[in-house]
Amino acid sequence: MKSSRVIALLVLLLGFAFNEWAFRFIFPLEPIDSFLRLMTLVLDLFLISFGFAFVVSKHSFGTRLKNLLQNNSRSVSLFLGLFFSYCILMAVEFGCRYYFKLVYQAPYSEKTYWEPSAIVPDSTLGSALHKDTVISHAYVINDSLIYRQNYRTDKYGRRINPSTHADSTYSEFVMVTGCSFAFGYGLSESETLSHYLDSVTGRRAYNYGVSGHGTQQTLAILQSRELAAEISEQNGVLVHFFIDDHLPRLIGSRRLIKLWASNYPYYYLEDGELKRDGSFWTGRHLQSRFYRAISQSAFVDLFDIDFPLSISNRHLELFGAVLHEAKKEFKKQYPKGQFLVVIGPNSTLAKEVTEVLEAQNVKVLDLSALLDKEDKQYKIHWTEAHPNNKYYLEVALAIDSLLRE
């Protein structure tokens, strides 16, 4: 047998030997994560491609290699370039893993405790609050308790917002949708945006915020629920409280798929028409699996590389279409109601978001310059990304000022 075929067969056997089962046999105590599985598959492709290039030859290894270099120089250069790039990538990857394992030390230890869990799976929204429950939430830094809060929920899975006026005085409602900023993460029920809106606007406030939610959940709620069965007042205002991170949640970015959004509603535009195809995990399974695999890369984690790398005009178009459709759904249930998107303080996307929403005839209140949420007077704690009650009071007063116009 010619040497080219012998070498090719050895390389092919080596390619088949490189798999997670072999790794588990050799290193039984080391976990094989999805990223290493993916990179092992890529290595197998290189080895198998190399093997097949030589196994078909009847010549010696040297002669076959010479023929390839003479007749297929571009293909050989491409193969070698990709292979060496792969080797560099893996060297950097294992260097980053070494850094995280033996060098890196976090500036502080952070722990969050929930009893019961913060959320439960939901087939429509991806996640939801427990119904008719008291959720205990404790936040601990370096073994010091920063806060402990109890969140009460009602039978519809909303955070309870006690009325600030006599029930007989309410003629309209204000429902707040959004994420943990709408929910009032880390705050008592008398310190949330809903509480202050109830107080200053004189409208009965309902808190539909859920930690982690994005813009698509506002549309999903309106498409799936009859609000008149949940809200006593006959007319009112929907306030969607927007933060920049809602856009990565809407498009199902790599970072959000890793963290919590894989089962979130998957909306997309097809020929200008807004459609939904289940969740990110079911509607675009291969892309979501790829995102989850690369999220286990130490290199991606160290530099927090997100995919897509930036928010594009196409993403903004989808954002505008989702909220335009949400407004339509809200108007179906409350023809005389108001639909308002409030852009939270410190938004860097405020200009683009405002333009795309105004083009869709969606009313916008830009509060990006209202205050600096990073100022310590608006923070619960210096390690906590969520704001305190002073922040929400100023936001509520600004919303009330617009609603009175």
C-alpha positions in Angstrom: 0.0 0.0 0.0 1.3 3.4 -1.0 2.5 5.7 1.8 -0.2 8.3 1.0 -3.0 5.8 1.7 -1.3 4.6 4.9 -1.0 8.1 6.2 -4.5 9.0 5.0 -6.0 6.0 6.8 -4.1 6.9 10.0 -5.4 10.4 9.8 -9.0 9.3 9.2 -8.8 6.9 12.2 -7.5 9.8 14.2 -10.4 11.9 13.0 -12.9 9.3 14.1 -11.1 8.9 17.4 -11.5 12.6 18.2 -15.0 12.7 19.8 -16.5 13.5 23.1 -16.8 9.8 24.1 -13.0 9.4 23.7 -12.4 12.5 25.7 -14.6 11.3 28.4 -12.8 8.0 28.5 -9.3 9.7 28.7 -10.4 12.5 31.0 -13.4 11.1 33.0 -13.5 14.0 35.5 -13.4 16.9 32.9 -16.7 18.0 31.6 -17.0 18.3 27.8 -19.1 21.4 27.1 -20.9 22.3 23.9 -18.1 24.6 22.6 -15.5 21.8 22.9 -17.9 19.5 21.1 -18.3 22.0 18.3 -14.5 22.6 18.0 -13.9 18.8 18.1 -16.3 18.5 15.2 -14.4 21.2 13.3 -11.1 19.4 13.9 -12.7 16.1 12.7 -13.7 17.9 9.4 -10.1 19.1 8.9 -8.7 15.6 9.5 -11.3 13.8 7.4 -10.8 16.3 4.5 -7.0 15.8 4.7 -7.5 12.0 4.8 -9.8 11.9 1.8 -7.4 14.1 -0.2 -4.7 11.4 0.1 -6.6 8.1 0.4 -7.7 8.3 -3.3 -4.1 8.6 -4.4 -2.1 5.7 -5.9 1.2 7.6 -5.4 3.5 8.1 -2.5 2.7 10.7 0.1 5.4 13.1 -1.2 4.2 12.8 -4.8 0.6 13.3 -3.9 1.5 16.4 -1.8 3.5 17.8 -4.7 0.6 17.3 -7.1 -1.8 19.0 -4.7 0.5 22.0 -4.4 1.0 22.3 -8.1 -2.6 21.7 -9.3 -4.7 22.9 -6.3 -2.6 25.6 -4.7 -5.5 27.9 -3.8 -7.4 25.1 -2.1 -4.4 24.0 -0.2 -3.6 27.6 0.9 -7.2 28.0 2.0 -7.1 24.7 3.9 -3.9 25.5 5.6 -5.0 29.1 6.5 -8.2 27.8 8.0 -6.4 25.1 9.9 -3.8 27.4 11.4 -6.5 29.9 12.3 -8.3 27.1 14.1 -5.1 26.2 15.9 -4.6 29.8 17.0 -8.2 30.0 18.1 -7.9 26.9 20.3 -4.6 28.1 21.8 -6.3 31.4 22.8 -9.3 29.5 24.1 -7.3 27.2 26.4 -5.3 30.2 27.5 -8.5 32.0 28.5 -9.7 28.8 30.3 -6.4 28.7 32.2 -6.9 32.4 33.1 -10.4 31.9 34.5 -9.4 28.7 36.4 -6.1 29.8 38.0 -5.7 33.5 37.7 -9.0 35.5 37.6 -10.5 36.6 40.9 -13.8 38.4 41.1 -13.8 41.8 42.8 -16.6 40.6 45.1 -18.8 37.6 45.6 -22.5 38.0 44.6 -25.4 35.7 45.4 -29.1 35.9 44.8 -31.6 33.7 46.6 -35.2 33.1 45.6 -37.9 31.2 47.4 -39.7 29.9 45.3 -38.0 30.5 42.0 -38.0 34.0 40.5 -40.0 32.8 37.4 -41.7 29.7 36.0 -41.8 28.5 32.3 -44.6 29.8 30.2 -45.5 28.6 26.8 -46.7 32.0 25.5 -44.3 34.4 27.1 -41.3 32.1 27.7 -41.4 32.9 31.4 -43.9 34.3 33.9 -44.3 35.0 37.6 -45.8 32.5 40.0 -49.5 33.1 40.5 -51.0 33.9 44.0 -47.6 33.6 45.6 -45.2 35.5 47.8 -41.7 35.4 46.3 -38.8 36.0 48.7 -35.7 37.6 47.1 -32.4 38.2 48.9 -29.3 39.8 47.5 -26.0 39.1 49.2 -22.6 40.7 48.6 -19.5 39.2 50.3 -21.8 37.4 52.7 -23.5 40.7 53.7 -27.2 41.0 53.1 -27.9 44.1 50.9 -31.7 43.6 50.8 -34.5 41.1 51.2 -37.8 41.7 49.5 -41.1 39.9 49.3 -42.9 40.2 46.0 -46.6 39.4 46.1 -48.4 38.2 43.0 -52.1 37.9 42.1 -54.1 35.2 40.3 -53.0 36.6 36.9 -49.3 36.4 37.7 -48.9 40.2 38.1 -46.9 41.8 40.9 -49.5 43.3 43.3 -49.6 47.0 43.3 -51.7 48.3 46.2 -54.0 51.2 45.3 -53.0 54.6 46.6 -56.5 56.0 46.4 -60.0 54.8 47.3 -61.0 52.3 44.7 -64.2 54.2 43.9 -62.1 57.2 42.6 -60.4 55.3 39.7 -62.0 55.8 36.3 -58.9 54.8 34.2 -56.0 52.4 34.5 -52.3 52.5 33.7 -50.7 49.1 33.0 -46.9 48.9 32.9 -45.1 46.3 30.8 -41.4 45.5 30.5 -38.6 43.8 32.4 -37.2 44.0 35.9 -37.2 47.8 35.6 -40.9 47.8 35.2 -41.3 45.1 37.9 -39.3 47.0 40.5 -36.5 44.5 41.1 -35.1 44.8 44.6 -37.8 47.2 45.8 -40.9 47.0 47.9 -44.3 47.4 46.2 -44.5 51.0 47.5 -41.3 52.0 45.6 -42.0 50.8 42.1 -42.9 52.7 38.9 -46.4 51.3 39.1 -46.9 52.6 42.6 -45.8 56.1 41.7 -47.9 56.2 38.5 -50.9 55.1 40.6 -50.2 57.9 43.1 -49.4 60.8 40.7 -51.7 60.1 37.8 -54.8 59.0 39.8 -55.1 56.0 37.5 -55.3 52.5 38.9 -51.9 50.9 38.2 -51.2 47.3 37.2 -47.7 45.9 37.1 -47.2 43.5 34.2 -43.4 43.7 34.4 -41.4 40.4 34.7 -37.7 40.2 35.2 -35.9 39.4 32.0 -38.8 40.2 29.7 -38.4 42.3 26.5 -40.5 44.1 24.0 -41.9 40.9 22.5 -43.7 39.9 25.7 -45.8 43.1 25.6 -47.1 42.0 22.2 -47.5 38.4 23.3 -49.6 39.5 26.3 -51.9 41.6 24.2 -52.3 38.8 21.6 -53.1 36.1 24.2 -55.1 37.8 27.0 -58.4 39.5 27.4 -57.4 42.5 29.6 -61.0 43.3 30.5 -61.1 40.1 32.5 -58.1 41.3 34.5 -58.6 45.0 34.8 -61.7 46.6 36.3 -61.5 50.1 34.7 -63.0 50.6 31.3 -60.2 52.6 29.7 -56.6 53.5 30.3 -53.0 53.7 29.3 -50.4 51.1 28.5 -46.9 52.1 29.3 -44.1 50.0 27.9 -40.9 50.9 29.8 -38.0 50.4 27.4 -34.3 49.9 28.2 -31.6 49.2 25.5 -31.3 45.6 26.5 -34.8 44.9 25.1 -33.4 44.9 21.6 -30.9 42.0 22.1 -33.8 40.2 23.8 -36.1 40.8 20.9 -33.6 39.4 18.3 -32.3 36.6 20.6 -28.7 37.6 20.7 -25.9 35.2 21.7 -25.6 36.6 25.3 -29.4 36.5 25.9 -29.7 32.9 24.6 -26.9 31.9 27.0 -28.5 33.7 30.0 -32.3 33.2 29.9 -34.1 34.0 26.6 -33.9 30.7 24.6 -37.6 30.1 25.1 -38.7 33.7 24.5 -41.2 34.5 21.7 -39.5 34.5 18.3 -40.9 37.3 16.1 -39.5 38.0 12.6 -40.4 40.0 9.5 -41.1 38.2 6.2 -41.7 40.5 3.2 -42.6 43.3 5.6 -45.1 41.1 7.5 -44.6 40.4 11.2 -44.8 36.7 12.1 -44.2 34.5 15.1 -42.7 31.0 15.0 -42.8 29.7 18.6 -39.7 30.5 20.6 -36.0 31.1 19.7 -35.3 27.5 20.5 -38.1 26.0 18.4 -38.3 28.6 15.6 -34.6 28.9 14.8 -33.2 25.9 16.5 -29.8 25.6 14.7 -28.9 29.3 15.3 -29.9 29.1 18.9 -27.9 25.9 19.5 -24.9 27.5 17.9 -25.2 30.6 20.1 -25.5 28.3 23.2 -22.4 26.4 22.1 -20.1 29.4 21.5 -21.4 30.9 24.8 -19.4 28.2 26.6 -16.2 29.6 25.0 -13.9 31.2 27.7 -12.6 33.6 25.0 -16.2 34.8 24.1 -17.0 35.0 27.8 -13.9 36.9 28.8 -14.5 39.7 26.2 -18.3 39.4 26.4 -18.6 39.2 22.6 -22.2 39.3 21.5 -23.7 38.2 18.2 -25.0 40.0 16.2 -22.2 42.4 16.9 -24.4 45.5 16.7 -28.0 46.6 16.4 -28.8 47.1 12.7 -31.6 48.9 10.9 -33.2 45.5 10.2 -33.4 44.9 14.0 -34.8 48.4 14.6 -37.4 47.7 11.9 -38.5 44.6 13.7 -38.7 46.5 17.0 -40.9 49.1 15.4 -43.1 46.5 13.8 -43.6 44.6 17.1 -44.6 47.7 19.0 -46.8 48.9 16.1 -48.6 45.5 16.3 -48.8 45.8 20.1 -50.5 49.2 19.8 -53.0 47.7 17.3 -53.8 44.9 19.7 -54.2 47.3 22.6 -56.5 49.5 20.6 -58.7 46.5 19.7 -59.4 46.0 23.3 -59.4 49.7 24.3 -60.2 51.9 21.2 -60.0 55.1 23.3 -56.9 54.1 25.2 -53.4 55.4 24.9 -50.3 53.3 24.0 -47.0 54.9 25.2 -43.4 53.7 24.9 -41.2 55.3 27.6 -37.4 55.2 26.9 -35.6 54.9 30.2 -32.8 57.1 31.4 -29.3 56.5 30.0 -30.5 54.9 26.8 -27.9 55.1 24.1 -30.4 54.0 21.4 -33.0 56.6 22.2 -32.6 58.6 19.0 -32.9 55.5 16.7 -35.7 54.0 18.8 -37.7 57.3 18.7 -37.3 57.6 15.0 -38.5 54.1 14.2 -41.4 54.3 16.6 -42.6 57.7 15.3 -42.4 56.3 11.8 -44.8 53.6 13.0 -47.1 56.2 14.7 -46.3 54.9 18.1 -46.2 57.6 20.9 -42.8 57.9 22.5 -41.6 59.6 25.7 -37.8 59.9 25.6 -36.4 60.1 29.1 -32.9 59.1 28.2 -31.5 62.5 29.5 -33.9 62.8 32.5 -31.3 61.7 35.0 -28.1 59.6 35.3 -29.1 56.2 36.6 -25.4 55.5 37.5 -25.5 58.4 40.0 -25.3 56.9 43.5 -28.4 58.7 44.6 -30.4 56.6 42.1 -28.8 53.2 42.9 -29.9 50.5 45.4 -26.3 49.5 45.9 -23.1 50.2 43.9 -23.1 46.5 42.7 -26.7 46.5 41.7 -27.7 47.5 38.2 -31.3 48.2 39.1 -32.3 51.7 40.4 -33.9 52.8 43.6 -37.3 54.5 44.3 -36.0 58.0 43.6 -35.4 57.0 40.0 -38.9 55.7 39.6 -40.5 58.7 41.2 -38.8 61.1 38.7 -39.8 58.8 35.8 -43.4 58.7 37.0 -43.6 62.5 37.3 -42.3 62.8 33.8 -44.9 60.4 32.5 -47.7 62.1 34.4 -46.6 65.5 32.9 -47.0 64.0 29.4 -50.4 62.4 30.1 -51.7 65.7 31.3 -50.9 67.5 28.1 
